Structure formats: structure tokens, C-alpha cells
Amino acid sequence: MMTRGKLLHMNAGNGECSYASCSTLQRKVIQEAKPVLEDVIKKMFNNIIGDFPRSCFNMADLGCSSGPNTLFTVSNIIKIVQVLCHEKSCKMPEFQAYLNDLPDNDFNTIFKSIPSFHRDLKEAEAEANCFISGVPGSFYERLFPSKSLHLVHSSYSLHWLSQAPEKIENNNNIYITRTSPPQVFEAYMKQFDKDFSRFLQVRSEEIVTGGHMVLTFLGRSIPDPYGSHSAHLDLLSKSFIDLIHEVQYFTSANFLLSSSNSLRV
Ligand SMILES: C[S@@+](CC[C@H](N)C(=O)[O-])C[C@H]1O[C@@H](n2cnc3c(N)ncnc32)[C@H](O)[C@@H]1O
């Protein structure tokens, strides 16, 4: 079975239908989580993790995609550290930012936006030595050397499972909805449990002692796992089913046509 990593990626480029042009919701999520990021960095500053904040601050954004949100988080982190350095009259560290996503992500567009990212930081008087690298691969696998990261950030990505649960009968739905049998909810929960445990295991090997993670992702409430937020998925399921019926109709019509043709020959 093909894993999701080989099948799906966000729409590339900067066009009308690209992820870059359609990710304002995700940007809002990053903005809302910013106070948590500030708290975490403040804590790291006060506890002096390894050489931080004196030497290089190594951070990773997992599931970075491509678009204005990709470097927005990095720039937020630099600005937060800058304020803390100013308050404590200490020198700004250097930054190493690793941007990770699946290999089919549009890393080219990210790399092309790096000069304007540096320009914007300079204009905001937050100029810093920030070295940016792309890291293609799944965040469910090891991506970085042991004990090399101070901070791991991931927004709106960790609800992507490594694969859909296998062998489930889901009443023509593509995800968990009100008409899904209870086994479907359990199968997805089991898959999430497996994936998230793996994620924590590999990250625990990569993060320095005392390092932190800020993870923001979608969840479902236990009392009402079906919720109302999956209405768009119901519509998508229905559209897929219609499409399948159309393809089936088209295939059988084509078959009839070609059999009658061959009869005539
Ligand atoms: C909705 S986008 C969020 C992008 C960005 N963090 C933001 O807030 O705009 C989710 C991203 O997670 C990536 N992703 C999903 N599963 C992944 C995995 N196993 N490893 C790395 N990236 C993954 C997708 O390719 C996609 O670019």
C-alpha cells in the first residue's frame, strides 16, 4: 500500500489555487498559538539549555508546507528571542532553522522566498544570522542528528496520519462522520496513537535535554467525536461517490460500445 507521503502534498507555487494563497486559516492558528511559543522560549532563556542562548539556536518546523506561513514561524521565533536578548542585555544567538515536509512539498518556492525573508527581518530591525535548510522526509521518522534541536515547532500538520487505517468498512465515507460505525472511530484513534507515539519517540532522540516542542493540531472531543467540523468532509465523500458512479457508468457504456463495434467487425 502506498503511504500518504507518496500520494499527497499541498498545491505548489503562488497561484490562485496554491496552498500559499489559501492558508489564512492556518496563519490564524499560528498567531493564536504565539503566546505559548513566547512562554516556552522565555523558559528556555531562563533555564539556559546547553549553550543556548549563547551559541546557535537550532529549531525545526515540521510540516512547514510552502507559502507565507512557512517562514512566518521562524521570523516570530527570531523576534521573540530578540526581545528577550534586549531585556537581558545579551548578544543575539545565531539561528539554524530546519524546514521539514514530505519530499513532494514545494521546497523550491520556499528557497526562492529566503532573500525576501531576510529583507523583511532587516526592515523590522530584527536582523539575525539565520541559516535555513530544507529537510525532506516524514516526521514519523528520524530527521535530525541525536540531541541536536533546542525547539521543535509544528502547526496544523500532526493530524495527518502516516496512513489511513486498513480494512475498515466505512459506509462510503472517507473519514469519521456520524454515519461511520464505531469501529471506524476506534481504528483512526489507534492509528493516531501509533503515529503520535512514534513521533514522540523519534523526537525524544533528536531534542537536547531541556529542549521544548510547541505542537498545534486538530483533535476531536471524546464526548462528541463526530462534531460539526467534518461537514465539508461529508460533502467531499458524496462528491467522490458521485464521481465513482460516473466513472463506472462511463466504463460500462464504453464497454458496451466497444463490444457492439467488435460485433459489427
Ligand atoms: C495544512 S499544512 C500546514 C502547513 C503549515 N505548517 C501551516 O501552518 O500553514 C500540513 C503540512 O503537513 C505536511 N505533512 C503531512 N504529513 C507529514 C509527514 N508525515 N511528515 C512531514 N510533513 C507532513 C503536509 O505535506 C503539509 O504540507
The ligand as a Tripos MOL2 file, in Angstrom:
@<TRIPOS>MOLECULE
LIG
   27    29     1     0     0
SMALL
NO_CHARGES

@<TRIPOS>ATOM
      1 C1         -2.0610   22.0530    6.3450 C.3       1 LIG1
      2 S1         -0.3590   22.0210    6.0060 S.3       1 LIG1
      3 C2          0.2520   23.0810    7.2960 C.3       1 LIG1
      4 C3          1.4520   23.8410    6.8350 C.3       1 LIG1
      5 C4          1.9970   24.9160    7.7620 C.3       1 LIG1
      6 N1          2.5360   24.3560    8.9800 N.3       1 LIG1
      7 C5          0.9670   25.9670    8.0720 C.2       1 LIG1
      8 O1          0.6410   26.1310    9.2480 O.co2     1 LIG1
      9 O2          0.4970   26.6370    7.1550 O.co2     1 LIG1
     10 C6          0.1490   20.3970    6.5880 C.3       1 LIG1
     11 C7          1.5340   20.0290    6.0790 C.3       1 LIG1
     12 O3          1.9800   18.8510    6.7680 O.3       1 LIG1
     13 C8          2.7330   18.0920    5.8490 C.3       1 LIG1
     14 N2          2.8350   16.7110    6.3310 N.ar      1 LIG1
     15 C9          1.8390   15.8000    6.4600 C.ar      1 LIG1
     16 N3          2.3150   14.6260    6.9070 N.ar      1 LIG1
     17 C10         3.6570   14.7980    7.0560 C.ar      1 LIG1
     18 C11         4.7130   13.9410    7.4780 C.ar      1 LIG1
     19 N4          4.4880   12.6780    7.8370 N.pl3     1 LIG1
     20 N5          5.9650   14.4450    7.5280 N.ar      1 LIG1
     21 C12         6.2200   15.7360    7.1660 C.ar      1 LIG1
     22 N6          5.2490   16.5970    6.7630 N.ar      1 LIG1
     23 C13         3.9930   16.1350    6.6990 C.ar      1 LIG1
     24 C14         1.9290   18.2220    4.5550 C.3       1 LIG1
     25 O4          2.6900   17.8640    3.4240 O.3       1 LIG1
     26 C15         1.5360   19.6800    4.5920 C.3       1 LIG1
     27 O5          2.4550   20.4900    3.9140 O.3       1 LIG1
@<TRIPOS>BOND
     1     1     2 1
     2     2     3 1
     3     2    10 1
     4     3     4 1
     5     4     5 1
     6     5     6 1
     7     5     7 1
     8     7     8 2
     9     7     9 1
    10    10    11 1
    11    11    12 1
    12    11    26 1
    13    12    13 1
    14    13    14 1
    15    13    24 1
    16    14    15 ar
    17    14    23 ar
    18    15    16 ar
    19    16    17 ar
    20    17    18 ar
    21    17    23 ar
    22    18    19 1
    23    18    20 ar
    24    20    21 ar
    25    21    22 ar
    26    22    23 ar
    27    24    25 1
    28    24    26 1
    29    26    27 1
@<TRIPOS>SUBSTRUCTURE
     1 LIG1         1 GROUP 0 **** ****
